[in-house]
Amino acid sequence: MSNGTKKNHKGEILSVSSMVDVPYNYNAGYYVSRYLRELQKNKRIIGVKCPKCGKVYVPPRVVCRDCFVKNEEFVPVSDRGTVMAYTVTTVPYTNPNTGDPKKLPFTTAYIRLDGSDTNIMHCLEEGNESKLRTGIRVQAVFAENRTGDHFTDIKYFKTIEK
């Protein structure tokens, strides 16, 4: 569906604005499903450990990215971690899960949970850039009504004292 077309002085089309709705479903599989169930039922974050190198992946993945061996040992990790990188969004942003505008500023971070060797990406409660830096400690805040079908069962991460 076209929302607008821009033409130059010769009548040539320069751009066409349109909106596309592309609904999709993602098959989480056994590993991510187990991860999501732990979030929902136990407010617990789990990963999977490589039997060869010992790396712990969160969220769990079937094969170690370095050793190419099957990961089968599920292990709990902490709900606390360290911000490795972050970005603060100050322009209008639509929440893809609800379709509603996000409250600005909106902060997203790569977080290395204690006990994990990989980063997860999630939102931070803290939007004040002057209080943010890499290396700050954060803790998961779980949603009140967890569904077991989305990563948003962790509502956000809040900053904590070291």
N, CA and C of each residue as an Amber inpcrd file, in Angstrom:
protein
   486
   0.8500000  -1.1740000   0.0000000   0.0000000   0.0000000   0.0000000
   0.8950000   1.2360000   0.0000000   0.7600000   2.0830000  -0.9640000
   1.6020000   3.2660000  -1.0950000   1.0750000   4.3940000  -0.2220000
   1.9800000   5.0130000   0.5380000   1.6160000   6.1320000   1.3870000
   2.0000000   7.4610000   0.7700000   2.8600000   7.4530000  -0.2310000
   3.2880000   8.6960000  -0.8370000   4.3490000   8.4580000  -1.8840000
   4.3060000   9.2700000  -2.9410000   5.2910000   9.1800000  -4.0060000
   5.8810000  10.5700000  -4.2130000   7.2240000  10.6520000  -4.3500000
   7.8860000  11.9280000  -4.6120000   8.4430000  11.8900000  -6.0320000
   8.1890000  12.9810000  -6.7800000   8.6740000  13.0810000  -8.1520000
   9.5490000  14.3200000  -8.2810000  10.4690000  14.2730000  -9.2200000
  11.2900000  15.4490000  -9.4920000  10.5720000  16.3630000 -10.4830000
  11.2200000  17.4490000 -10.9020000  10.5960000  18.4250000 -11.8080000
  10.2860000  17.8510000 -13.1910000  10.9040000  16.7330000 -13.5520000
  10.6340000  16.0910000 -14.8460000   9.5110000  15.0580000 -14.7370000
   8.9770000  14.8750000 -13.5240000   7.9180000  13.8900000 -13.3300000
   8.4270000  12.4870000 -13.0800000   9.7570000  12.3370000 -12.9260000
  10.3370000  11.0150000 -12.6540000  10.1520000  10.6700000 -11.1790000
   9.8410000   9.4280000 -10.9180000   9.6450000   8.9990000  -9.5360000
  10.9940000   8.9000000  -8.8420000  11.1380000   9.6220000  -7.7240000
  12.3610000   9.6000000  -6.9290000  12.2560000   8.6000000  -5.7830000
  11.0850000   8.5440000  -5.1790000  10.9000000   7.6050000  -4.0800000
   9.4330000   7.2680000  -3.9150000   9.2040000   6.1170000  -3.3410000
   7.8650000   5.6650000  -3.0230000   7.8740000   5.2410000  -1.5630000
   6.9930000   5.8240000  -0.7910000   6.8770000   5.4370000   0.6160000
   5.7650000   4.4140000   0.7410000   6.0270000   3.3830000   1.5010000
   4.9910000   2.3850000   1.7030000   5.1910000   1.7080000   3.0500000
   4.1450000   1.0450000   3.5090000   4.1920000   0.3180000   4.7610000
   3.8750000  -1.1380000   4.4430000   4.6920000  -2.0330000   4.9500000
   4.5070000  -3.4440000   4.6750000   4.3090000  -4.1800000   5.9900000
   3.2760000  -4.9700000   6.0640000   3.0280000  -5.7860000   7.2470000
   3.4740000  -7.2060000   6.9220000   4.4780000  -7.6890000   7.6450000
   5.0200000  -9.0140000   7.3800000   4.9620000  -9.8400000   8.6690000
   3.8040000 -10.3770000   8.9910000   3.7110000 -11.2050000  10.1980000
   4.4570000 -12.5260000   9.9970000   5.0580000 -13.0280000  11.0590000
   5.7710000 -14.2910000  10.9750000   5.7730000 -14.9730000  12.3410000
   6.0040000 -16.2450000  12.3120000   6.1700000 -17.0270000  13.5350000
   7.5710000 -17.6090000  13.5250000   8.1660000 -17.6870000  14.6910000
   9.5120000 -18.2040000  14.8280000   9.4320000 -19.5180000  15.5980000
  10.0100000 -20.5800000  15.0500000  10.0400000 -21.8600000  15.7290000
  11.2200000 -21.8670000  16.6930000  10.9320000 -21.7970000  17.9700000
  11.9820000 -21.6750000  18.9790000  12.7760000 -22.9640000  19.1380000
  12.1790000 -24.1010000  18.9030000  12.8740000 -25.3680000  19.0930000
  13.0000000 -25.7260000  20.5720000  13.5680000 -26.8890000  20.8390000
  13.6540000 -27.4060000  22.2040000  14.5130000 -26.5270000  23.1090000
  15.6730000 -26.0740000  22.6290000  16.6150000 -25.3400000  23.4720000
  16.0470000 -23.9990000  23.9320000  15.5460000 -23.2060000  23.0050000
  14.9970000 -21.8980000  23.3760000  13.6790000 -22.0690000  24.1220000
  12.8930000 -23.0790000  23.7730000  11.6500000 -23.3410000  24.5030000
  11.9380000 -23.6450000  25.9710000  12.9610000 -24.4370000  26.2150000
  13.3350000 -24.7520000  27.6000000  13.7840000 -23.4820000  28.3280000
  14.5540000 -22.6450000  27.6560000  14.9970000 -21.3580000  28.2030000
  13.7830000 -20.5040000  28.5850000  12.8180000 -20.4010000  27.6740000
  11.6330000 -19.5850000  27.9260000  10.7700000 -20.1500000  29.0510000
  10.6630000 -21.4780000  29.1460000   9.8920000 -22.0960000  30.2370000
  10.5260000 -21.7980000  31.5930000  11.8690000 -21.8150000  31.6500000
  12.5610000 -21.5020000  32.9080000  12.2990000 -20.0540000  33.3210000
  12.2970000 -19.1460000  32.3440000  11.9770000 -17.7530000  32.6590000
  10.5640000 -17.6540000  33.2280000   9.6380000 -18.3280000  32.5760000
   8.2370000 -18.2450000  32.9720000   7.9640000 -18.8860000  34.3270000
   8.3440000 -20.1210000  34.4820000   7.9590000 -20.8910000  35.6670000
   8.8300000 -20.6270000  36.8920000  10.1200000 -20.3810000  36.6850000
  11.0480000 -20.3120000  37.8190000  11.8020000 -18.9900000  37.9550000
  11.5350000 -18.0240000  37.0560000  12.3060000 -16.7760000  37.0500000
  13.7970000 -17.0910000  37.0820000  14.1700000 -18.0550000  36.2660000
  15.5600000 -18.5070000  36.2390000  16.0740000 -18.4720000  34.8080000
  17.3200000 -18.0180000  34.6590000  17.9500000 -17.9370000  33.3470000
  18.9010000 -19.1180000  33.2150000  18.7670000 -19.8390000  32.1140000
  19.6400000 -20.9910000  31.8810000  20.4030000 -20.8100000  30.5700000
  21.5150000 -21.4950000  30.5070000  22.3040000 -21.5620000  29.2920000
  22.6160000 -23.0070000  29.0090000  23.4710000 -23.2290000  28.0330000
  23.9130000 -24.5740000  27.7070000  25.4340000 -24.5390000  27.5960000
  26.0640000 -25.5910000  28.1070000  27.5280000 -25.6270000  28.2060000
  28.1210000 -26.5720000  27.1740000  29.1780000 -26.1040000  26.4990000
  29.8800000 -26.9290000  25.5210000  30.6900000 -27.9950000  26.2650000
  30.5620000 -29.2590000  25.8590000  31.3000000 -30.3240000  26.5360000
  32.8000000 -30.3020000  26.2320000  33.2000000 -29.5970000  25.1820000
  34.6110000 -29.5750000  24.7930000  35.3540000 -28.3700000  25.3740000
  34.8530000 -27.1540000  25.1220000  35.5700000 -25.9480000  25.5740000
  35.0130000 -25.3600000  26.8600000  33.8100000 -25.7740000  27.2510000
  33.2190000 -25.2920000  28.5000000  32.4830000 -23.9710000  28.3930000
  32.4050000 -23.3840000  27.1920000  31.6800000 -22.1240000  27.0250000
  30.2090000 -22.3170000  27.3370000  29.6270000 -21.3190000  28.0060000
  28.2030000 -21.3370000  28.3230000  27.5030000 -20.3090000  27.4360000
  26.5110000 -20.7780000  26.6960000  25.7540000 -19.9420000  25.7770000
  24.3870000 -19.5940000  26.3490000  24.0660000 -18.3030000  26.3440000
  22.7480000 -17.8130000  26.7320000  22.3020000 -16.8380000  25.6520000
  21.1180000 -17.0480000  25.0560000  20.2520000 -18.2020000  25.2260000
  20.9220000 -19.4650000  24.6840000  20.4260000 -20.6190000  25.0990000
  21.0420000 -21.8870000  24.6900000  21.0480000 -22.0670000  23.1800000
  22.1170000 -22.6830000  22.6980000  22.2120000 -23.0430000  21.2800000
  22.6590000 -24.4900000  21.1720000  22.2420000 -25.1540000  20.1270000
  22.4750000 -26.5880000  19.9680000  23.9520000 -26.9200000  19.7890000
  24.6670000 -26.1130000  18.9970000  26.0510000 -26.4260000  18.6510000
  26.9700000 -25.2960000  19.1060000  28.1350000 -25.6600000  19.6440000
  29.1390000 -24.6760000  20.0370000  29.6600000 -23.9800000  18.7810000
  29.6970000 -22.6650000  18.8040000  30.1320000 -21.9200000  17.6150000
  31.6240000 -22.0720000  17.3400000  32.4050000 -22.4740000  18.3580000
  33.8440000 -22.6300000  18.1770000  34.2560000 -24.0770000  17.9360000
  33.6560000 -25.0060000  18.6630000  34.0650000 -26.4170000  18.5940000
  33.2210000 -27.2520000  17.6350000  32.0430000 -26.7580000  17.2800000
  31.1180000 -27.4680000  16.4000000  30.6860000 -28.8180000  16.9640000
  30.5660000 -28.8840000  18.3040000  30.0530000 -30.0950000  18.9400000
  28.6930000 -29.7690000  19.5560000  27.8850000 -30.8060000  19.7590000
  26.5430000 -30.6050000  20.2980000  26.6140000 -30.2490000  21.7720000
  25.8910000 -29.2160000  22.1520000  25.7610000 -28.8090000  23.5540000
  24.5290000 -29.4840000  24.1370000  24.7010000 -30.1870000  25.2590000
  23.5560000 -30.8900000  25.8500000  23.3630000 -30.6100000  27.3310000
  24.3490000 -29.9980000  27.9820000  24.2510000 -29.7600000  29.4270000
  23.6670000 -28.3800000  29.7040000  22.4350000 -28.3470000  30.1860000
  21.7960000 -27.0830000  30.5610000  22.2890000 -26.6820000  31.9450000
  22.6560000 -25.4070000  32.0920000  23.1930000 -24.9150000  33.3630000
  22.5250000 -23.5900000  33.7200000  22.2760000 -23.3650000  35.0130000
  21.7380000 -22.0650000  35.4180000  22.8480000 -21.0200000  35.3800000
  22.4730000 -19.7940000  35.0570000  23.3920000 -18.6620000  35.1370000
  22.7130000 -17.6000000  36.0050000  23.4670000 -16.6170000  36.3840000
  22.9550000 -15.5600000  37.2500000  21.9910000 -14.6480000  36.5070000
  21.1120000 -14.0030000  37.2630000  20.2580000 -12.9720000  36.6790000
  20.9470000 -11.6060000  36.7620000  22.2200000 -11.6090000  37.1850000
  23.0320000 -10.3980000  37.2440000  24.1300000 -10.4800000  36.1900000
  24.5350000  -9.3150000  35.7140000  25.5810000  -9.3110000  34.7090000
  26.1980000  -7.9430000  34.5400000  27.0020000  -7.8180000  33.4820000
  27.7570000  -6.6070000  33.1910000  27.3790000  -6.0830000  31.8120000
  27.1710000  -4.7780000  31.7200000  26.8850000  -4.1500000  30.4320000
  28.1820000  -4.0860000  29.6330000  28.1710000  -4.7090000  28.4630000
  29.3430000  -4.7340000  27.5860000  29.3010000  -3.6010000  26.5630000
  28.1040000  -3.2180000  26.1430000  27.8940000  -2.1200000  25.2020000
  26.4350000  -1.7020000  25.3110000  26.1440000  -0.4660000  24.9410000
  24.7580000  -0.0010000  25.0070000  24.5240000   1.0970000  23.9850000
  23.2460000   1.3450000  23.7300000  22.8550000   2.4720000  22.8920000
  21.5920000   3.0770000  23.4700000  21.4960000   4.3880000  23.4050000
  20.3200000   5.1080000  23.8780000  19.6040000   5.6710000  22.6580000
  18.3500000   5.2900000  22.4950000  17.5470000   5.7660000  21.3780000
  16.7190000   6.9610000  21.8390000  16.8410000   8.0730000  21.1230000
  16.1050000   9.2790000  21.4950000  15.1380000   9.7240000  20.4070000
  15.0380000   8.9410000  19.3490000  14.0820000   9.2560000  18.2850000
  12.8700000   8.3470000  18.4400000  11.7300000   8.7380000  17.9160000
  10.5300000   7.8990000  18.0710000  10.7710000   6.4610000  17.6320000
  10.2720000   5.5510000  18.4240000  10.5160000   4.1240000  18.2170000
   9.2320000   3.3760000  18.5210000   8.8280000   2.4820000  17.6410000
   7.6310000   1.6770000  17.8540000   8.0230000   0.3320000  18.4200000
   7.3920000  -0.0520000  19.5120000   7.6390000  -1.3580000  20.1130000
   7.1140000  -2.4280000  19.1600000   8.0010000  -3.2840000  18.6340000
   7.5480000  -4.2890000  17.6700000   6.6380000  -5.3510000  18.2920000
   6.6550000  -5.4640000  19.6050000   5.8080000  -6.4730000  20.2640000
   4.3790000  -5.9820000  20.4790000   4.2090000  -4.6630000  20.6470000
   2.8800000  -4.1310000  20.9430000   2.3470000  -3.1990000  19.8740000
   3.2430000  -2.6000000  19.0910000   2.8350000  -1.6040000  18.1150000
   2.6830000  -0.2180000  18.7110000   2.8760000  -0.0980000  20.0150000
   2.7760000   1.1890000  20.6950000   4.1200000   1.9030000  20.6690000
   4.1000000   3.2360000  20.7760000   5.3670000   3.9790000  20.8470000
   6.1190000   3.6180000  22.1230000   7.4510000   3.5040000  22.0150000
   8.2830000   3.2580000  23.1900000   8.4730000   4.5680000  23.9410000
   8.5740000   4.4670000  25.2570000   8.8800000   5.6220000  26.0840000
  10.3340000   6.0140000  25.8090000  10.5690000   7.2860000  25.5530000
  11.9110000   7.7550000  25.2440000  12.5260000   8.4380000  26.4600000
  13.8340000   8.3840000  26.6210000  14.7730000   7.6080000  25.8100000
  14.6510000   6.1220000  26.0930000  15.0630000   5.3140000  25.1420000
  14.9910000   3.8570000  25.2120000  16.4060000   3.3220000  25.1120000
  16.8230000   2.5270000  26.1090000  18.1930000   2.0320000  26.1510000
  18.2390000   0.5270000  25.9460000  19.0790000   0.1000000  25.0160000
  19.3110000  -1.3200000  24.7460000  20.7730000  -1.6250000  25.0320000
  21.0350000  -2.8080000  25.5980000  22.4140000  -3.1400000  25.9570000
  22.7370000  -4.5900000  25.6330000  24.0340000  -4.8310000  25.3790000
  24.5640000  -6.1880000  25.3670000  25.0110000  -6.4660000  26.7910000
  24.5030000  -7.5460000  27.3520000  24.7520000  -7.8840000  28.7580000
  25.3870000  -9.2570000  28.8350000  26.5030000  -9.3510000  29.5520000
  27.1570000 -10.6370000  29.8150000  26.7360000 -11.0600000  31.2170000
  25.8570000 -12.0490000  31.2750000  25.3850000 -12.5540000  32.5690000
  26.5020000 -13.3220000  33.2670000  26.5660000 -13.2170000  34.5820000
  27.5520000 -13.9630000  35.3550000  27.3250000 -15.4550000  35.1210000
  28.3750000 -16.1570000  34.7530000  28.2760000 -17.5860000  34.4660000
  28.0970000 -17.8850000  32.9910000  28.0110000 -16.8450000  32.1650000
  27.8410000 -17.0150000  30.7300000  29.0660000 -16.4940000  29.9910000
  29.3000000 -17.0290000  28.8070000  30.4070000 -16.5770000  27.9720000
  29.9310000 -15.7970000  26.7510000  28.6270000 -15.5420000  26.6670000
  28.0640000 -14.8030000  25.5440000  27.2290000 -13.6470000  26.0790000
  26.8550000 -12.7500000  25.1930000  26.0400000 -11.5980000  25.5640000
  24.6060000 -11.8120000  25.1240000  23.6840000 -11.2700000  25.9070000
  22.3010000 -11.1890000  25.4510000  22.0040000  -9.7160000  25.2140000
  21.0600000  -9.4460000  24.3380000  20.6410000  -8.0730000  24.1090000
  19.2840000  -7.8860000  24.7640000  19.1830000  -6.8400000  25.5700000
  17.9170000  -6.5620000  26.2480000  17.8470000  -5.0880000  26.5820000
  16.6880000  -4.6450000  27.0520000  16.5380000  -3.2290000  27.3890000
  16.9450000  -2.9740000  28.8380000  17.4130000  -1.7510000  29.0710000
  17.7820000  -1.2920000  30.4070000  16.7220000  -0.3270000  30.8980000
  16.5020000  -0.3410000  32.1900000  15.5710000   0.5960000  32.8040000
  16.1540000   2.0100000  32.7380000  17.4490000   2.1200000  32.8700000
  18.1250000   3.4120000  32.9410000  18.1860000   4.0810000  31.5740000
  17.6050000   5.2750000  31.4680000  17.6510000   6.0180000  30.2210000
  18.5210000   7.2530000  30.3070000  19.0020000   7.5600000  31.4930000
  19.8430000   8.7330000  31.6930000  21.2630000   8.4020000  31.2540000
  21.6820000   8.9660000  30.1290000  23.0010000   8.6440000  29.5720000
  24.1420000   8.9440000  30.5340000  23.9900000   9.9400000  31.3930000
  25.0820000  10.2930000  32.3040000  25.3320000   9.2080000  33.3470000
  24.3610000   8.3410000  33.5550000  24.5140000   7.2510000  34.5270000
  24.9680000   5.9440000  33.8780000  25.0510000   5.9340000  32.5500000
  25.3960000   4.7110000  31.8280000  26.8740000   4.6800000  31.4650000
  27.4240000   3.4700000  31.4650000  28.7860000   3.2440000  30.9900000
  28.9550000   1.7410000  30.8210000  29.9010000   1.3500000  29.9960000
  30.1860000  -0.0720000  29.9040000  30.7950000  -0.4910000  31.2390000
  30.5230000  -1.6990000  31.6320000  31.0390000  -2.2110000  32.8900000
  30.0870000  -2.0790000  34.0640000  28.9730000  -1.3340000  33.8960000
  28.0470000  -1.2320000  35.0260000  27.3600000  -2.5710000  35.2490000
  26.9870000  -2.7940000  36.4840000  26.3300000  -4.0430000  36.8650000
  24.8170000  -3.8690000  36.7740000  24.1570000  -4.9170000  36.2890000
  22.7110000  -4.8910000  36.1230000  22.1030000  -6.2040000  36.6170000
  20.7930000  -6.1590000  36.8700000  20.0630000  -7.3470000  37.3110000
  18.7320000  -7.4070000  36.5780000  18.3280000  -8.6190000  36.2200000
  17.0630000  -8.8340000  35.5160000  15.8860000  -8.5270000  36.4250000
  14.8780000  -7.8960000  35.8460000  13.5890000  -7.6960000  36.5050000
  12.5840000  -8.4770000  35.6700000  11.9640000  -9.4560000  36.3070000
  11.0410000 -10.3380000  35.5880000   9.6440000  -9.7360000  35.5300000
   8.9650000  -9.9650000  34.4280000   7.5930000  -9.4850000  34.2560000
   6.6830000 -10.1820000  35.2630000   5.6750000  -9.4760000  35.7090000
   4.6970000 -10.0540000  36.6360000   3.9590000 -11.2210000  35.9850000
   3.4430000 -10.9930000  34.7900000   2.6840000 -12.0100000  34.0640000
   3.5500000 -12.5660000  32.9430000   4.2750000 -13.6260000  33.2650000
   5.1720000 -14.2450000  32.2850000   4.3900000 -15.2660000  31.4630000
   4.6210000 -15.2650000  30.1600000   3.8510000 -16.1240000  29.2550000
   4.6120000 -17.3700000  28.8170000   5.9410000 -17.3280000  28.9010000
   6.7250000 -18.4690000  28.4470000   6.8890000 -18.5370000  26.9530000
   6.4670000 -17.4980000  26.2520000   6.5990000 -17.5310000  24.7980000
   7.3760000 -16.3510000  24.2250000   8.0800000 -15.6060000  25.0930000
   8.8450000 -14.4770000  24.5740000   9.9310000 -14.0680000  25.5670000
  11.0020000 -13.4850000  25.0310000  12.1090000 -13.0280000  25.8550000
  11.7000000 -11.9060000  26.8000000  10.5510000 -11.2870000  26.5470000
  10.0830000 -10.2030000  27.4070000   9.5430000 -10.6950000  28.7430000
   9.6620000 -12.0020000  29.0200000   9.3990000 -12.4770000  30.3830000
  10.4320000 -11.8610000  31.3310000  11.5770000 -11.4400000  30.7840000
  12.4670000 -10.5250000  31.5040000  12.0050000  -9.1460000  31.0440000
  11.4180000  -8.3790000  31.9520000  10.8540000  -7.0760000  31.6020000
  11.9390000  -6.1040000  31.1650000  13.0170000  -6.0380000  31.9460000
  14.1630000  -5.1840000  31.6430000  15.2720000  -5.5210000  32.6260000
  16.4040000  -4.8680000  32.4840000  17.5020000  -4.9810000  33.4330000
  17.6520000  -3.6280000  34.1310000  17.8540000  -3.6660000  35.4500000
  18.0540000  -2.4410000  36.2150000  19.5010000  -2.3770000  36.6930000
  20.0140000  -1.1700000  36.8830000  21.3710000  -1.0020000  37.3780000
  21.3960000  -1.3260000  38.8670000  22.5130000  -1.9100000  39.3060000
  22.6830000  -2.2680000  40.7220000  24.0530000  -1.8130000  41.1900000
  24.2200000  -1.7450000  42.4840000  25.5150000  -1.4290000  43.0700000
  26.4590000  -2.5970000  42.8750000  27.7480000  -2.3110000  42.7910000
  28.7410000  -3.3880000  42.6580000  28.8870000  -4.1510000  43.9330000
